[in-house]
Amino acid sequence: MRLKIFYILFFVFFFNTIQAQSTASKQITKFTIAAPQLDTLKTIWVYLPKDYQNSQKSYPVVYMNDAQNLFDDETSYIGEWGIDEYMDQLTEHKSIIIGIEHGNKKRLDELSPYTNEKYGGGKGDAYLTFIKNTLKPHVDVTYRTKPKAEHTTIFGASLGGLISFYATIKYPDTFGKAGVFSASFWFSENIYDLVKTTEIPKSSRFYFLVGSDEGESMVPDHQRMVELLKSKGVNAEHIENHIIEGGKHNEALWKSHFPNAYQWLTYNNTQLITND
């Protein structure tokens, strides 16, 4: 009996050890930075291209929300996006990826630009001010970046998609492009009002994606926003719009479609992969 218990404990320990192993690429580093706008410290994940150390090139930058879910199974909620694995295999069209950890219990507050009667929130502007006034200047000084808005993308899913879209509308001089996956447009009608009353630069670019099985309001909300942008005069060539049949609100959907969005946003449709 003791031997049996020993083997059971051994295999439980061994399994948990394997499960807990980091899957992050060696190209990933982290640093902590004060976020005075949020009265907190933020952990930032940095992906540098494989050729970064052996070149003098400057790179576009993609700022991504919810860093815990991007690079590492160990820290992810229900599976990572595999951003580092995808970037590692690129031979061209490379970027620096900056992942910003969400604030756990404060995530909803940070990633929502408006308050919701049921859920609260509404500190999205403070979060974005942290990125543009504190984090981005630090990144641009520390790394060889292309700092202009035309080379700066912000990307996220769910509330992260909402705040990424909002950032590109509200702060176009900082964020020229947005990856908008499964955006929580339902959170507040104010996001539509903002677009209606804002002059959107002709250079802004938007990659939209939503799954058909994410909830009954997701696709209509998504389509409504796309049509609103077009009515505002945004060039159709600057909007990429995908509704994924059978797609659910999860990391598996977002992981599988990140390569398309990345290529379209950062390198103007070159090498666009088709896997819808």
C-alpha positions in Angstrom: 0.0 0.0 0.0 2.8 2.4 0.9 4.5 1.7 -2.4 1.3 2.4 -4.3 0.8 5.7 -2.5 4.4 6.6 -3.3 3.8 6.0 -7.0 0.6 8.0 -7.0 2.3 10.9 -5.3 5.3 10.7 -7.6 3.2 10.8 -10.8 1.0 13.6 -9.5 4.1 15.6 -8.7 5.7 14.7 -12.0 2.6 15.6 -14.0 2.2 18.9 -12.2 5.9 19.7 -12.7 5.5 19.1 -16.5 2.3 21.1 -16.6 3.9 24.1 -14.8 6.9 24.3 -17.2 7.1 27.6 -19.0 6.5 27.5 -22.8 7.8 31.0 -23.4 10.5 31.5 -26.0 14.0 32.5 -25.0 13.3 35.8 -26.9 11.0 36.8 -24.1 12.1 39.1 -21.2 10.1 40.9 -18.6 10.4 44.1 -16.7 8.3 46.0 -14.1 7.4 49.6 -14.5 5.5 52.1 -12.4 2.1 53.0 -13.7 1.3 56.2 -11.8 -1.9 56.7 -13.9 -3.2 53.5 -12.3 -1.4 53.7 -9.0 0.2 50.3 -9.5 3.2 48.5 -10.9 2.9 46.8 -14.3 4.7 43.7 -15.5 5.6 44.0 -19.2 6.6 41.1 -21.4 8.9 41.9 -24.3 9.5 39.8 -27.4 12.5 40.8 -29.5 13.1 39.3 -32.9 15.7 36.7 -33.2 18.0 38.9 -35.3 17.6 41.9 -33.0 20.9 41.6 -31.2 22.9 41.1 -34.4 21.4 44.0 -36.4 21.0 47.7 -36.2 17.5 47.6 -37.7 14.5 49.4 -36.1 11.3 47.5 -35.8 7.5 48.2 -35.7 5.9 47.7 -32.3 2.7 45.8 -31.4 1.3 46.5 -28.0 -0.8 43.7 -26.8 -3.2 43.4 -23.8 -3.5 40.5 -21.4 0.2 39.4 -21.6 -0.4 36.5 -19.3 -2.3 34.7 -22.2 0.1 35.5 -25.0 3.3 33.7 -24.6 3.2 31.0 -21.9 0.9 28.2 -21.0 2.0 28.5 -17.4 0.5 31.9 -16.9 -2.4 31.6 -19.4 -6.0 31.3 -18.5 -7.0 28.5 -20.8 -4.1 28.3 -23.3 -1.7 30.8 -24.7 -1.9 32.5 -28.1 1.6 31.2 -29.1 2.7 34.7 -30.2 6.4 34.0 -29.5 6.3 30.7 -31.4 4.8 32.4 -34.4 7.2 35.3 -34.3 10.2 32.9 -33.9 9.5 31.2 -37.2 9.3 34.4 -39.3 12.2 35.1 -41.6 10.9 38.6 -42.5 8.3 41.1 -41.5 9.4 41.1 -37.9 8.3 43.3 -35.0 8.8 43.9 -31.3 5.9 42.7 -29.3 5.1 44.4 -26.0 2.7 42.4 -23.8 1.0 44.3 -20.9 -0.1 42.2 -18.0 -3.7 42.8 -17.0 -4.5 43.8 -13.5 -6.3 40.6 -12.4 -9.3 41.8 -10.4 -8.7 45.2 -11.9 -8.7 44.0 -15.5 -12.3 45.0 -16.2 -11.6 48.5 -14.9 -8.4 48.9 -16.9 -9.7 47.6 -20.2 -13.1 49.4 -20.3 -13.2 53.0 -21.5 -16.7 53.6 -20.1 -18.6 52.4 -17.1 -21.3 49.8 -17.4 -24.4 49.9 -15.1 -24.0 46.3 -14.1 -20.2 45.7 -14.2 -18.7 49.1 -13.4 -15.3 49.7 -15.0 -14.3 52.9 -16.8 -10.5 53.4 -16.2 -9.6 52.7 -19.8 -8.3 56.2 -20.4 -5.9 56.0 -17.5 -4.7 52.6 -18.8 -4.1 54.0 -22.3 -2.4 57.2 -20.8 -0.1 54.9 -19.0 0.8 53.2 -22.3 1.3 56.3 -24.4 2.9 58.6 -21.7 4.9 56.1 -19.6 5.4 52.7 -21.3 5.8 53.7 -24.9 8.4 56.4 -24.2 10.3 53.9 -22.1 10.1 51.3 -24.9 11.2 53.7 -27.6 14.2 54.8 -25.6 15.2 51.2 -24.6 14.7 49.4 -27.8 15.2 50.2 -31.5 11.7 51.0 -32.5 9.9 52.8 -35.3 7.9 55.1 -32.9 5.5 56.8 -35.3 1.8 55.8 -35.2 2.0 54.2 -38.6 4.3 51.6 -37.1 2.4 51.2 -33.8 -0.3 48.6 -33.4 -2.5 47.9 -30.4 -4.1 44.5 -30.2 -6.4 42.5 -28.0 -9.5 40.3 -27.6 -12.7 40.7 -25.7 -12.3 43.7 -23.4 -8.8 43.9 -24.8 -10.3 44.2 -28.3 -12.6 47.0 -27.1 -9.8 49.0 -25.5 -7.6 48.5 -28.6 -10.3 49.8 -30.9 -11.0 52.7 -28.5 -7.3 53.6 -28.4 -7.0 53.9 -32.2 -10.1 56.1 -32.3 -9.2 58.3 -29.3 -5.4 58.5 -29.7 -4.7 58.1 -33.4 -1.4 60.1 -33.1 -0.1 57.2 -30.9 -1.9 54.1 -32.2 -2.2 53.9 -36.0 -3.6 50.4 -36.2 -5.8 48.1 -34.1 -6.3 44.3 -33.9 -9.9 44.0 -32.7 -10.7 40.4 -31.8 -14.2 39.6 -30.3 -14.5 43.1 -29.0 -16.9 43.8 -26.1 -18.8 46.5 -27.9 -21.9 45.5 -25.8 -20.2 47.1 -22.8 -21.3 50.6 -23.6 -23.3 52.4 -26.3 -20.8 55.3 -25.8 -18.3 53.5 -28.1 -20.6 54.0 -31.0 -21.3 57.6 -30.1 -17.5 58.3 -30.0 -17.1 57.0 -33.5 -20.0 59.0 -34.7 -18.5 62.2 -33.4 -14.8 61.6 -34.2 -12.9 62.4 -37.3 -10.9 59.3 -38.1 -7.6 59.7 -39.9 -7.5 58.2 -43.3 -4.4 56.3 -42.3 -6.0 54.3 -39.5 -6.3 50.6 -40.0 -8.6 48.0 -38.3 -8.6 44.2 -38.3 -11.9 42.9 -37.0 -12.6 39.3 -36.1 -15.5 37.6 -34.3 -16.8 34.1 -34.0 -20.4 33.2 -34.9 -20.8 31.2 -31.6 -19.7 33.9 -29.2 -23.2 35.0 -28.2 -26.2 36.4 -30.0 -25.2 40.1 -29.8 -21.5 39.7 -30.8 -21.8 39.5 -34.6 -24.5 42.2 -34.9 -22.5 44.6 -32.7 -19.3 43.8 -34.7 -21.1 44.4 -38.0 -22.6 47.6 -36.7 -19.2 49.0 -35.9 -17.7 48.0 -39.2 -20.6 49.7 -41.1 -20.3 52.8 -38.9 -16.6 53.1 -39.8 -17.4 52.9 -43.5 -20.1 55.5 -43.1 -17.5 57.8 -41.5 -15.4 57.5 -44.7 -12.8 55.0 -43.6 -11.4 53.4 -46.7 -12.7 49.8 -47.1 -9.1 48.8 -47.9 -8.2 49.9 -44.3 -10.8 47.5 -42.8 -10.3 43.8 -42.7 -13.5 42.1 -41.4 -13.8 38.4 -40.6 -16.7 36.4 -39.1 -15.5 32.9 -38.3 -18.2 30.3 -38.6 -18.4 28.2 -35.4 -15.8 30.4 -33.7 -16.1 30.7 -29.9 -14.9 33.3 -27.4 -11.6 31.7 -26.5 -7.9 31.7 -26.9 -8.0 28.9 -29.5 -9.9 31.2 -31.9 -7.6 34.2 -31.3 -4.4 32.1 -31.6 -5.4 30.6 -34.9 -6.1 33.9 -36.5 -3.4 36.0 -35.1 -1.0 35.4 -38.0 -3.4 36.8 -40.5 -4.1 39.8 -38.4 -0.4 40.4 -37.7 0.6 40.3 -41.3 -2.2 42.5 -42.5 -1.8 45.1 -39.9 2.0 45.4 -39.7 2.9 44.8 -43.3 0.1 46.1 -45.5 -1.4 42.8 -46.6 1.8 41.2 -47.7 2.0 37.5 -47.1 -1.6 37.4 -45.8 -2.5 33.9 -44.9 -6.0 32.6 -45.6 -7.2 30.1 -43.1 -10.9 31.1 -42.4 
